[in-house]
Amino acid sequence: MIQPRLILLDEPSLGLAPRFVRVVLETLAMLKSEGLSMLVVEQNAAKALALADHAYLLELGRNRLEGTGAELLANPDTRRLYLGD
């Protein structure tokens, strides 16, 4: 696809070896730096939030928390509920 404005990704790291997860995340970061908009569904919350400009954390299909990736990474509820801290 030539010059997409938005890409949708569902679990891009699912089932990949750690080395390939790193490649996928580096590629997403590169695409983000080039201005491409992305909607990513990802269970690896820490990695996804580190990349996200804005994020929604869902629980049982409902929005539990939302904010910037940095805000949610710093949020104690996020850390306790989604990151195992």
HTML snippet that shows the backbone in 3Dmol.js (N, CA, C, O; Angstrom):
<script src="https://3Dmol.org/build/3Dmol-min.js"></script>
<div id="view" style="width:600px;height:400px;position:relative"></div>
<script>
const pdb = `
ATOM      1  N   MET A   1       0.848  -1.167   0.000  1.00  0.00           N
ATOM      2  CA  MET A   1       0.000   0.000   0.000  1.00  0.00           C
ATOM      3  C   MET A   1       0.902   1.241   0.000  1.00  0.00           C
ATOM      4  O   MET A   1       1.837   1.336   0.795  1.00  0.00           O
ATOM      5  N   ILE A   2       0.624   2.143  -0.858  1.00  0.00           N
ATOM      6  CA  ILE A   2       1.443   3.341  -0.967  1.00  0.00           C
ATOM      7  C   ILE A   2       0.875   4.430  -0.071  1.00  0.00           C
ATOM      8  O   ILE A   2      -0.296   4.791  -0.186  1.00  0.00           O
ATOM      9  N   GLN A   3       1.701   4.946   0.813  1.00  0.00           N
ATOM     10  CA  GLN A   3       1.386   6.054   1.714  1.00  0.00           C
ATOM     11  C   GLN A   3       0.054   5.895   2.461  1.00  0.00           C
ATOM     12  O   GLN A   3      -0.844   6.723   2.307  1.00  0.00           O
ATOM     13  N   PRO A   4      -0.074   4.831   3.273  1.00  0.00           N
ATOM     14  CA  PRO A   4      -1.297   4.704   4.065  1.00  0.00           C
ATOM     15  C   PRO A   4      -1.357   5.815   5.108  1.00  0.00           C
ATOM     16  O   PRO A   4      -0.321   6.316   5.545  1.00  0.00           O
ATOM     17  N   ARG A   5      -2.561   6.199   5.506  1.00  0.00           N
ATOM     18  CA  ARG A   5      -2.731   7.218   6.549  1.00  0.00           C
ATOM     19  C   ARG A   5      -2.929   6.582   7.910  1.00  0.00           C
ATOM     20  O   ARG A   5      -2.686   7.215   8.937  1.00  0.00           O
ATOM     21  N   LEU A   6      -3.370   5.331   7.922  1.00  0.00           N
ATOM     22  CA  LEU A   6      -3.649   4.628   9.169  1.00  0.00           C
ATOM     23  C   LEU A   6      -3.444   3.144   8.942  1.00  0.00           C
ATOM     24  O   LEU A   6      -3.871   2.594   7.927  1.00  0.00           O
ATOM     25  N   ILE A   7      -2.780   2.497   9.902  1.00  0.00           N
ATOM     26  CA  ILE A   7      -2.698   1.044   9.850  1.00  0.00           C
ATOM     27  C   ILE A   7      -3.310   0.482  11.138  1.00  0.00           C
ATOM     28  O   ILE A   7      -3.180   1.070  12.212  1.00  0.00           O
ATOM     29  N   LEU A   8      -3.969  -0.651  11.008  1.00  0.00           N
ATOM     30  CA  LEU A   8      -4.595  -1.331  12.129  1.00  0.00           C
ATOM     31  C   LEU A   8      -3.843  -2.632  12.366  1.00  0.00           C
ATOM     32  O   LEU A   8      -3.638  -3.417  11.440  1.00  0.00           O
ATOM     33  N   LEU A   9      -3.433  -2.855  13.608  1.00  0.00           N
ATOM     34  CA  LEU A   9      -2.675  -4.062  13.936  1.00  0.00           C
ATOM     35  C   LEU A   9      -3.317  -4.759  15.129  1.00  0.00           C
ATOM     36  O   LEU A   9      -3.583  -4.134  16.156  1.00  0.00           O
ATOM     37  N   ASP A  10      -3.562  -6.049  14.987  1.00  0.00           N
ATOM     38  CA  ASP A  10      -4.123  -6.840  16.065  1.00  0.00           C
ATOM     39  C   ASP A  10      -3.066  -7.818  16.561  1.00  0.00           C
ATOM     40  O   ASP A  10      -2.709  -8.765  15.860  1.00  0.00           O
ATOM     41  N   GLU A  11      -2.571  -7.585  17.761  1.00  0.00           N
ATOM     42  CA  GLU A  11      -1.564  -8.439  18.394  1.00  0.00           C
ATOM     43  C   GLU A  11      -0.345  -8.692  17.506  1.00  0.00           C
ATOM     44  O   GLU A  11      -0.038  -9.843  17.196  1.00  0.00           O
ATOM     45  N   PRO A  12       0.348  -7.635  17.094  1.00  0.00           N
ATOM     46  CA  PRO A  12       1.485  -7.844  16.184  1.00  0.00           C
ATOM     47  C   PRO A  12       2.635  -8.653  16.786  1.00  0.00           C
ATOM     48  O   PRO A  12       3.471  -9.161  16.038  1.00  0.00           O
ATOM     49  N   SER A  13       2.703  -8.790  18.117  1.00  0.00           N
ATOM     50  CA  SER A  13       3.802  -9.542  18.714  1.00  0.00           C
ATOM     51  C   SER A  13       3.399 -10.956  19.136  1.00  0.00           C
ATOM     52  O   SER A  13       4.240 -11.717  19.616  1.00  0.00           O
ATOM     53  N   LEU A  14       2.143 -11.311  18.967  1.00  0.00           N
ATOM     54  CA  LEU A  14       1.642 -12.600  19.432  1.00  0.00           C
ATOM     55  C   LEU A  14       2.375 -13.770  18.777  1.00  0.00           C
ATOM     56  O   LEU A  14       2.430 -13.883  17.553  1.00  0.00           O
ATOM     57  N   GLY A  15       2.930 -14.631  19.613  1.00  0.00           N
ATOM     58  CA  GLY A  15       3.561 -15.852  19.132  1.00  0.00           C
ATOM     59  C   GLY A  15       4.950 -15.690  18.550  1.00  0.00           C
ATOM     60  O   GLY A  15       5.523 -16.651  18.036  1.00  0.00           O
ATOM     61  N   LEU A  16       5.497 -14.497  18.622  1.00  0.00           N
ATOM     62  CA  LEU A  16       6.823 -14.269  18.047  1.00  0.00           C
ATOM     63  C   LEU A  16       7.925 -14.493  19.073  1.00  0.00           C
ATOM     64  O   LEU A  16       7.731 -14.277  20.270  1.00  0.00           O
ATOM     65  N   ALA A  17       9.069 -14.923  18.596  1.00  0.00           N
ATOM     66  CA  ALA A  17      10.250 -15.013  19.444  1.00  0.00           C
ATOM     67  C   ALA A  17      10.642 -13.598  19.882  1.00  0.00           C
ATOM     68  O   ALA A  17      10.414 -12.638  19.147  1.00  0.00           O
ATOM     69  N   PRO A  18      11.229 -13.466  21.075  1.00  0.00           N
ATOM     70  CA  PRO A  18      11.588 -12.133  21.576  1.00  0.00           C
ATOM     71  C   PRO A  18      12.374 -11.281  20.583  1.00  0.00           C
ATOM     72  O   PRO A  18      12.179 -10.068  20.518  1.00  0.00           O
ATOM     73  N   ARG A  19      13.246 -11.899  19.823  1.00  0.00           N
ATOM     74  CA  ARG A  19      14.038 -11.148  18.836  1.00  0.00           C
ATOM     75  C   ARG A  19      13.125 -10.497  17.797  1.00  0.00           C
ATOM     76  O   ARG A  19      13.355  -9.357  17.391  1.00  0.00           O
ATOM     77  N   PHE A  20      12.096 -11.221  17.370  1.00  0.00           N
ATOM     78  CA  PHE A  20      11.193 -10.693  16.356  1.00  0.00           C
ATOM     79  C   PHE A  20      10.198  -9.695  16.945  1.00  0.00           C
ATOM     80  O   PHE A  20       9.743  -8.786  16.251  1.00  0.00           O
ATOM     81  N   VAL A  21       9.861  -9.863  18.225  1.00  0.00           N
ATOM     82  CA  VAL A  21       9.029  -8.865  18.904  1.00  0.00           C
ATOM     83  C   VAL A  21       9.754  -7.529  18.886  1.00  0.00           C
ATOM     84  O   VAL A  21       9.155  -6.489  18.614  1.00  0.00           O
ATOM     85  N   ARG A  22      11.043  -7.565  19.177  1.00  0.00           N
ATOM     86  CA  ARG A  22      11.863  -6.348  19.163  1.00  0.00           C
ATOM     87  C   ARG A  22      11.870  -5.713  17.777  1.00  0.00           C
ATOM     88  O   ARG A  22      11.769  -4.492  17.657  1.00  0.00           O
ATOM     89  N   VAL A  23      11.988  -6.526  16.730  1.00  0.00           N
ATOM     90  CA  VAL A  23      11.984  -6.013  15.354  1.00  0.00           C
ATOM     91  C   VAL A  23      10.641  -5.357  15.038  1.00  0.00           C
ATOM     92  O   VAL A  23      10.605  -4.272  14.458  1.00  0.00           O
ATOM     93  N   VAL A  24       9.545  -6.003  15.414  1.00  0.00           N
ATOM     94  CA  VAL A  24       8.213  -5.442  15.163  1.00  0.00           C
ATOM     95  C   VAL A  24       8.061  -4.107  15.891  1.00  0.00           C
ATOM     96  O   VAL A  24       7.593  -3.133  15.300  1.00  0.00           O
ATOM     97  N   LEU A  25       8.450  -4.050  17.168  1.00  0.00           N
ATOM     98  CA  LEU A  25       8.300  -2.810  17.931  1.00  0.00           C
ATOM     99  C   LEU A  25       9.193  -1.693  17.395  1.00  0.00           C
ATOM    100  O   LEU A  25       8.787  -0.531  17.367  1.00  0.00           O
ATOM    101  N   GLU A  26      10.391  -2.038  16.977  1.00  0.00           N
ATOM    102  CA  GLU A  26      11.273  -1.032  16.369  1.00  0.00           C
ATOM    103  C   GLU A  26      10.673  -0.508  15.067  1.00  0.00           C
ATOM    104  O   GLU A  26      10.769   0.683  14.771  1.00  0.00           O
ATOM    105  N   THR A  27      10.064  -1.384  14.303  1.00  0.00           N
ATOM    106  CA  THR A  27       9.430  -0.973  13.046  1.00  0.00           C
ATOM    107  C   THR A  27       8.244  -0.059  13.327  1.00  0.00           C
ATOM    108  O   THR A  27       8.065   0.948  12.641  1.00  0.00           O
ATOM    109  N   LEU A  28       7.431  -0.399  14.330  1.00  0.00           N
ATOM    110  CA  LEU A  28       6.300   0.465  14.694  1.00  0.00           C
ATOM    111  C   LEU A  28       6.787   1.836  15.154  1.00  0.00           C
ATOM    112  O   LEU A  28       6.196   2.856  14.800  1.00  0.00           O
ATOM    113  N   ALA A  29       7.857   1.866  15.938  1.00  0.00           N
ATOM    114  CA  ALA A  29       8.414   3.146  16.393  1.00  0.00           C
ATOM    115  C   ALA A  29       8.907   3.973  15.204  1.00  0.00           C
ATOM    116  O   ALA A  29       8.726   5.190  15.177  1.00  0.00           O
ATOM    117  N   MET A  30       9.528   3.318  14.224  1.00  0.00           N
ATOM    118  CA  MET A  30       9.998   4.024  13.031  1.00  0.00           C
ATOM    119  C   MET A  30       8.812   4.598  12.252  1.00  0.00           C
ATOM    120  O   MET A  30       8.845   5.753  11.827  1.00  0.00           O
ATOM    121  N   LEU A  31       7.767   3.790  12.067  1.00  0.00           N
ATOM    122  CA  LEU A  31       6.583   4.263  11.349  1.00  0.00           C
ATOM    123  C   LEU A  31       5.925   5.429  12.079  1.00  0.00           C
ATOM    124  O   LEU A  31       5.458   6.379  11.452  1.00  0.00           O
ATOM    125  N   LYS A  32       5.892   5.351  13.403  1.00  0.00           N
ATOM    126  CA  LYS A  32       5.342   6.453  14.206  1.00  0.00           C
ATOM    127  C   LYS A  32       6.167   7.720  13.999  1.00  0.00           C
ATOM    128  O   LYS A  32       5.610   8.806  13.834  1.00  0.00           O
ATOM    129  N   SER A  33       7.482   7.587  14.006  1.00  0.00           N
ATOM    130  CA  SER A  33       8.334   8.765  13.834  1.00  0.00           C
ATOM    131  C   SER A  33       8.174   9.400  12.451  1.00  0.00           C
ATOM    132  O   SER A  33       8.480  10.577  12.261  1.00  0.00           O
ATOM    133  N   GLU A  34       7.695   8.611  11.495  1.00  0.00           N
ATOM    134  CA  GLU A  34       7.440   9.130  10.148  1.00  0.00           C
ATOM    135  C   GLU A  34       6.043   9.723  10.018  1.00  0.00           C
ATOM    136  O   GLU A  34       5.653  10.184   8.946  1.00  0.00           O
ATOM    137  N   GLY A  35       5.282   9.706  11.133  1.00  0.00           N
ATOM    138  CA  GLY A  35       3.975  10.350  11.137  1.00  0.00           C
ATOM    139  C   GLY A  35       2.801   9.455  10.802  1.00  0.00           C
ATOM    140  O   GLY A  35       1.685   9.945  10.632  1.00  0.00           O
ATOM    141  N   LEU A  36       3.023   8.158  10.703  1.00  0.00           N
ATOM    142  CA  LEU A  36       1.934   7.238  10.393  1.00  0.00           C
ATOM    143  C   LEU A  36       1.077   7.005  11.639  1.00  0.00           C
ATOM    144  O   LEU A  36       1.606   6.762  12.723  1.00  0.00           O
ATOM    145  N   SER A  37      -0.222   7.079  11.483  1.00  0.00           N
ATOM    146  CA  SER A  37      -1.145   6.790  12.581  1.00  0.00           C
ATOM    147  C   SER A  37      -1.390   5.294  12.634  1.00  0.00           C
ATOM    148  O   SER A  37      -1.517   4.624  11.609  1.00  0.00           O
ATOM    149  N   MET A  38      -1.454   4.786  13.865  1.00  0.00           N
ATOM    150  CA  MET A  38      -1.661   3.354  14.066  1.00  0.00           C
ATOM    151  C   MET A  38      -2.693   3.122  15.151  1.00  0.00           C
ATOM    152  O   MET A  38      -2.760   3.863  16.132  1.00  0.00           O
ATOM    153  N   LEU A  39      -3.492   2.095  14.969  1.00  0.00           N
ATOM    154  CA  LEU A  39      -4.370   1.584  16.006  1.00  0.00           C
ATOM    155  C   LEU A  39      -3.870   0.179  16.272  1.00  0.00           C
ATOM    156  O   LEU A  39      -3.941  -0.691  15.404  1.00  0.00           O
ATOM    157  N   VAL A  40      -3.357  -0.041  17.488  1.00  0.00           N
ATOM    158  CA  VAL A  40      -2.731  -1.315  17.809  1.00  0.00           C
ATOM    159  C   VAL A  40      -3.451  -1.943  19.000  1.00  0.00           C
ATOM    160  O   VAL A  40      -3.618  -1.305  20.039  1.00  0.00           O
ATOM    161  N   VAL A  41      -3.868  -3.177  18.843  1.00  0.00           N
ATOM    162  CA  VAL A  41      -4.404  -3.971  19.940  1.00  0.00           C
ATOM    163  C   VAL A  41      -3.277  -4.896  20.360  1.00  0.00           C
ATOM    164  O   VAL A  41      -2.778  -5.680  19.552  1.00  0.00           O
ATOM    165  N   GLU A  42      -2.871  -4.807  21.628  1.00  0.00           N
ATOM    166  CA  GLU A  42      -1.697  -5.562  22.066  1.00  0.00           C
ATOM    167  C   GLU A  42      -1.825  -5.926  23.541  1.00  0.00           C
ATOM    168  O   GLU A  42      -2.166  -5.078  24.365  1.00  0.00           O
ATOM    169  N   GLN A  43      -1.552  -7.189  23.875  1.00  0.00           N
ATOM    170  CA  GLN A  43      -1.605  -7.611  25.271  1.00  0.00           C
ATOM    171  C   GLN A  43      -0.307  -7.322  26.011  1.00  0.00           C
ATOM    172  O   GLN A  43      -0.291  -7.320  27.242  1.00  0.00           O
ATOM    173  N   ASN A  44       0.760  -7.082  25.301  1.00  0.00           N
ATOM    174  CA  ASN A  44       2.021  -6.714  25.953  1.00  0.00           C
ATOM    175  C   ASN A  44       1.915  -5.233  26.312  1.00  0.00           C
ATOM    176  O   ASN A  44       2.410  -4.365  25.593  1.00  0.00           O
ATOM    177  N   ALA A  45       1.253  -4.968  27.449  1.00  0.00           N
ATOM    178  CA  ALA A  45       0.884  -3.605  27.824  1.00  0.00           C
ATOM    179  C   ALA A  45       2.089  -2.681  27.971  1.00  0.00           C
ATOM    180  O   ALA A  45       2.054  -1.545  27.498  1.00  0.00           O
ATOM    181  N   ALA A  46       3.136  -3.145  28.610  1.00  0.00           N
ATOM    182  CA  ALA A  46       4.297  -2.272  28.838  1.00  0.00           C
ATOM    183  C   ALA A  46       4.897  -1.801  27.517  1.00  0.00           C
ATOM    184  O   ALA A  46       5.207  -0.620  27.362  1.00  0.00           O
ATOM    185  N   LYS A  47       5.058  -2.708  26.578  1.00  0.00           N
ATOM    186  CA  LYS A  47       5.643  -2.345  25.280  1.00  0.00           C
ATOM    187  C   LYS A  47       4.705  -1.432  24.491  1.00  0.00           C
ATOM    188  O   LYS A  47       5.145  -0.454  23.886  1.00  0.00           O
ATOM    189  N   ALA A  48       3.425  -1.752  24.502  1.00  0.00           N
ATOM    190  CA  ALA A  48       2.464  -0.944  23.757  1.00  0.00           C
ATOM    191  C   ALA A  48       2.348   0.459  24.340  1.00  0.00           C
ATOM    192  O   ALA A  48       2.295   1.437  23.595  1.00  0.00           O
ATOM    193  N   LEU A  49       2.310   0.563  25.663  1.00  0.00           N
ATOM    194  CA  LEU A  49       2.184   1.877  26.299  1.00  0.00           C
ATOM    195  C   LEU A  49       3.429   2.733  26.073  1.00  0.00           C
ATOM    196  O   LEU A  49       3.332   3.954  25.946  1.00  0.00           O
ATOM    197  N   ALA A  50       4.582   2.101  26.024  1.00  0.00           N
ATOM    198  CA  ALA A  50       5.818   2.856  25.772  1.00  0.00           C
ATOM    199  C   ALA A  50       5.797   3.499  24.389  1.00  0.00           C
ATOM    200  O   ALA A  50       6.458   4.512  24.161  1.00  0.00           O
ATOM    201  N   LEU A  51       5.051   2.920  23.481  1.00  0.00           N
ATOM    202  CA  LEU A  51       4.977   3.412  22.105  1.00  0.00           C
ATOM    203  C   LEU A  51       3.793   4.354  21.878  1.00  0.00           C
ATOM    204  O   LEU A  51       3.807   5.158  20.945  1.00  0.00           O
ATOM    205  N   ALA A  52       2.775   4.256  22.725  1.00  0.00           N
ATOM    206  CA  ALA A  52       1.492   4.919  22.465  1.00  0.00           C
ATOM    207  C   ALA A  52       1.486   6.413  22.784  1.00  0.00           C
ATOM    208  O   ALA A  52       2.016   6.854  23.804  1.00  0.00           O
ATOM    209  N   ASP A  53       0.870   7.180  21.879  1.00  0.00           N
ATOM    210  CA  ASP A  53       0.550   8.572  22.186  1.00  0.00           C
ATOM    211  C   ASP A  53      -0.684   8.614  23.073  1.00  0.00           C
ATOM    212  O   ASP A  53      -0.752   9.407  24.012  1.00  0.00           O
ATOM    213  N   HIS A  54      -1.653   7.767  22.779  1.00  0.00           N
ATOM    214  CA  HIS A  54      -2.878   7.667  23.571  1.00  0.00           C
ATOM    215  C   HIS A  54      -3.247   6.196  23.660  1.00  0.00           C
ATOM    216  O   HIS A  54      -3.088   5.445  22.698  1.00  0.00           O
ATOM    217  N   ALA A  55      -3.742   5.791  24.825  1.00  0.00           N
ATOM    218  CA  ALA A  55      -4.053   4.374  25.023  1.00  0.00           C
ATOM    219  C   ALA A  55      -5.340   4.195  25.805  1.00  0.00           C
ATOM    220  O   ALA A  55      -5.735   5.042  26.606  1.00  0.00           O
ATOM    221  N   TYR A  56      -5.974   3.074  25.550  1.00  0.00           N
ATOM    222  CA  TYR A  56      -7.159   2.648  26.283  1.00  0.00           C
ATOM    223  C   TYR A  56      -6.850   1.262  26.835  1.00  0.00           C
ATOM    224  O   TYR A  56      -6.439   0.373  26.090  1.00  0.00           O
ATOM    225  N   LEU A  57      -7.047   1.076  28.132  1.00  0.00           N
ATOM    226  CA  LEU A  57      -6.869  -0.232  28.736  1.00  0.00           C
ATOM    227  C   LEU A  57      -8.251  -0.816  28.978  1.00  0.00           C
ATOM    228  O   LEU A  57      -9.069  -0.240  29.694  1.00  0.00           O
ATOM    229  N   LEU A  58      -8.494  -1.957  28.376  1.00  0.00           N
ATOM    230  CA  LEU A  58      -9.812  -2.578  28.436  1.00  0.00           C
ATOM    231  C   LEU A  58      -9.830  -3.721  29.440  1.00  0.00           C
ATOM    232  O   LEU A  58      -8.842  -4.432  29.624  1.00  0.00           O
ATOM    233  N   GLU A  59     -10.975  -3.874  30.078  1.00  0.00           N
ATOM    234  CA  GLU A  59     -11.212  -5.002  30.971  1.00  0.00           C
ATOM    235  C   GLU A  59     -12.603  -5.537  30.660  1.00  0.00           C
ATOM    236  O   GLU A  59     -13.596  -4.817  30.764  1.00  0.00           O
ATOM    237  N   LEU A  60     -12.661  -6.801  30.281  1.00  0.00           N
ATOM    238  CA  LEU A  60     -13.931  -7.430  29.907  1.00  0.00           C
ATOM    239  C   LEU A  60     -14.677  -6.621  28.845  1.00  0.00           C
ATOM    240  O   LEU A  60     -15.900  -6.492  28.890  1.00  0.00           O
ATOM    241  N   GLY A  61     -13.917  -6.080  27.890  1.00  0.00           N
ATOM    242  CA  GLY A  61     -14.511  -5.353  26.779  1.00  0.00           C
ATOM    243  C   GLY A  61     -14.919  -3.923  27.085  1.00  0.00           C
ATOM    244  O   GLY A  61     -15.491  -3.244  26.233  1.00  0.00           O
ATOM    245  N   ARG A  62     -14.630  -3.464  28.285  1.00  0.00           N
ATOM    246  CA  ARG A  62     -14.997  -2.091  28.658  1.00  0.00           C
ATOM    247  C   ARG A  62     -13.750  -1.277  28.975  1.00  0.00           C
ATOM    248  O   ARG A  62     -12.744  -1.802  29.453  1.00  0.00           O
ATOM    249  N   ASN A  63     -13.845   0.011  28.695  1.00  0.00           N
ATOM    250  CA  ASN A  63     -12.719   0.899  28.941  1.00  0.00           C
ATOM    251  C   ASN A  63     -12.506   1.059  30.448  1.00  0.00           C
ATOM    252  O   ASN A  63     -13.381   1.557  31.155  1.00  0.00           O
ATOM    253  N   ARG A  64     -11.341   0.634  30.930  1.00  0.00           N
ATOM    254  CA  ARG A  64     -11.022   0.743  32.355  1.00  0.00           C
ATOM    255  C   ARG A  64     -10.226   2.018  32.642  1.00  0.00           C
ATOM    256  O   ARG A  64     -10.512   2.735  33.600  1.00  0.00           O
ATOM    257  N   LEU A  65      -9.226   2.290  31.800  1.00  0.00           N
ATOM    258  CA  LEU A  65      -8.365   3.461  31.966  1.00  0.00           C
ATOM    259  C   LEU A  65      -8.011   3.999  30.587  1.00  0.00           C
ATOM    260  O   LEU A  65      -7.969   3.251  29.610  1.00  0.00           O
ATOM    261  N   GLU A  66      -7.757   5.299  30.513  1.00  0.00           N
ATOM    262  CA  GLU A  66      -7.261   5.885  29.266  1.00  0.00           C
ATOM    263  C   GLU A  66      -6.388   7.081  29.576  1.00  0.00           C
ATOM    264  O   GLU A  66      -6.513   7.707  30.628  1.00  0.00           O
ATOM    265  N   GLY A  67      -5.510   7.385  28.653  1.00  0.00           N
ATOM    266  CA  GLY A  67      -4.600   8.516  28.790  1.00  0.00           C
ATOM    267  C   GLY A  67      -3.439   8.342  27.834  1.00  0.00           C
ATOM    268  O   GLY A  67      -3.472   7.473  26.962  1.00  0.00           O
ATOM    269  N   THR A  68      -2.426   9.153  27.990  1.00  0.00           N
ATOM    270  CA  THR A  68      -1.232   8.970  27.168  1.00  0.00           C
ATOM    271  C   THR A  68      -0.521   7.704  27.629  1.00  0.00           C
ATOM    272  O   THR A  68      -0.731   7.232  28.747  1.00  0.00           O
ATOM    273  N   GLY A  69       0.305   7.172  26.772  1.00  0.00           N
ATOM    274  CA  GLY A  69       1.076   5.993  27.158  1.00  0.00           C
ATOM    275  C   GLY A  69       1.910   6.258  28.396  1.00  0.00           C
ATOM    276  O   GLY A  69       1.976   5.421  29.296  1.00  0.00           O
ATOM    277  N   ALA A  70       2.549   7.421  28.447  1.00  0.00           N
ATOM    278  CA  ALA A  70       3.395   7.773  29.596  1.00  0.00           C
ATOM    279  C   ALA A  70       2.568   7.893  30.875  1.00  0.00           C
ATOM    280  O   ALA A  70       2.993   7.429  31.933  1.00  0.00           O
ATOM    281  N   GLU A  71       1.389   8.513  30.785  1.00  0.00           N
ATOM    282  CA  GLU A  71       0.523   8.645  31.966  1.00  0.00           C
ATOM    283  C   GLU A  71       0.116   7.275  32.502  1.00  0.00           C
ATOM    284  O   GLU A  71       0.151   7.032  33.708  1.00  0.00           O
ATOM    285  N   LEU A  72      -0.267   6.390  31.597  1.00  0.00           N
ATOM    286  CA  LEU A  72      -0.705   5.072  32.037  1.00  0.00           C
ATOM    287  C   LEU A  72       0.439   4.237  32.574  1.00  0.00           C
ATOM    288  O   LEU A  72       0.242   3.455  33.504  1.00  0.00           O
ATOM    289  N   LEU A  73       1.628   4.381  32.014  1.00  0.00           N
ATOM    290  CA  LEU A  73       2.790   3.670  32.563  1.00  0.00           C
ATOM    291  C   LEU A  73       3.124   4.143  33.970  1.00  0.00           C
ATOM    292  O   LEU A  73       3.608   3.364  34.791  1.00  0.00           O
ATOM    293  N   ALA A  74       2.867   5.413  34.251  1.00  0.00           N
ATOM    294  CA  ALA A  74       3.159   5.971  35.574  1.00  0.00           C
ATOM    295  C   ALA A  74       2.020   5.760  36.567  1.00  0.00           C
ATOM    296  O   ALA A  74       2.203   5.966  37.767  1.00  0.00           O
ATOM    297  N   ASN A  75       0.862   5.356  36.090  1.00  0.00           N
ATOM    298  CA  ASN A  75      -0.321   5.192  36.936  1.00  0.00           C
ATOM    299  C   ASN A  75      -0.187   3.931  37.798  1.00  0.00           C
ATOM    300  O   ASN A  75       0.027   2.842  37.266  1.00  0.00           O
ATOM    301  N   PRO A  76      -0.314   4.072  39.135  1.00  0.00           N
ATOM    302  CA  PRO A  76      -0.180   2.897  40.009  1.00  0.00           C
ATOM    303  C   PRO A  76      -1.222   1.804  39.725  1.00  0.00           C
ATOM    304  O   PRO A  76      -0.923   0.617  39.861  1.00  0.00           O
ATOM    305  N   ASP A  77      -2.440   2.197  39.333  1.00  0.00           N
ATOM    306  CA  ASP A  77      -3.459   1.198  38.999  1.00  0.00           C
ATOM    307  C   ASP A  77      -3.055   0.395  37.768  1.00  0.00           C
ATOM    308  O   ASP A  77      -3.233  -0.822  37.730  1.00  0.00           O
ATOM    309  N   THR A  78      -2.518   1.068  36.776  1.00  0.00           N
ATOM    310  CA  THR A  78      -2.032   0.372  35.577  1.00  0.00           C
ATOM    311  C   THR A  78      -0.932  -0.594  35.954  1.00  0.00           C
ATOM    312  O   THR A  78      -0.945  -1.751  35.534  1.00  0.00           O
ATOM    313  N   ARG A  79       0.007  -0.138  36.732  1.00  0.00           N
ATOM    314  CA  ARG A  79       1.143  -0.964  37.120  1.00  0.00           C
ATOM    315  C   ARG A  79       0.675  -2.190  37.890  1.00  0.00           C
ATOM    316  O   ARG A  79       1.183  -3.290  37.670  1.00  0.00           O
ATOM    317  N   ARG A  80      -0.282  -2.016  38.784  1.00  0.00           N
ATOM    318  CA  ARG A  80      -0.771  -3.119  39.609  1.00  0.00           C
ATOM    319  C   ARG A  80      -1.631  -4.092  38.793  1.00  0.00           C
ATOM    320  O   ARG A  80      -1.455  -5.307  38.885  1.00  0.00           O
ATOM    321  N   LEU A  81      -2.558  -3.555  37.997  1.00  0.00           N
ATOM    322  CA  LEU A  81      -3.526  -4.395  37.305  1.00  0.00           C
ATOM    323  C   LEU A  81      -3.014  -5.012  36.013  1.00  0.00           C
ATOM    324  O   LEU A  81      -3.385  -6.135  35.673  1.00  0.00           O
ATOM    325  N   TYR A  82      -2.164  -4.289  35.289  1.00  0.00           N
ATOM    326  CA  TYR A  82      -1.780  -4.735  33.946  1.00  0.00           C
ATOM    327  C   TYR A  82      -0.297  -5.096  33.786  1.00  0.00           C
ATOM    328  O   TYR A  82       0.079  -5.828  32.871  1.00  0.00           O
ATOM    329  N   LEU A  83       0.518  -4.579  34.674  1.00  0.00           N
ATOM    330  CA  LEU A  83       1.959  -4.808  34.500  1.00  0.00           C
ATOM    331  C   LEU A  83       2.553  -5.698  35.588  1.00  0.00           C
ATOM    332  O   LEU A  83       3.745  -6.005  35.551  1.00  0.00           O
ATOM    333  N   GLY A  84       1.736  -6.113  36.554  1.00  0.00           N
ATOM    334  CA  GLY A  84       2.186  -7.047  37.582  1.00  0.00           C
ATOM    335  C   GLY A  84       3.121  -6.454  38.616  1.00  0.00           C
ATOM    336  O   GLY A  84       3.873  -7.186  39.259  1.00  0.00           O
ATOM    337  N   ASP A  85       3.089  -5.156  38.786  1.00  0.00           N
ATOM    338  CA  ASP A  85       3.950  -4.525  39.808  1.00  0.00           C
ATOM    339  C   ASP A  85       3.248  -4.493  41.145  1.00  0.00           C
ATOM    340  O   ASP A  85       3.809  -4.002  42.126  1.00  0.00           O
TER     341      ASP A  85
END
`;
const viewer = $3Dmol.createViewer("view");
viewer.addModel(pdb, "pdb");
viewer.setStyle({}, {cartoon: {color: "spectrum"}});
viewer.zoomTo();
viewer.render();
</script>
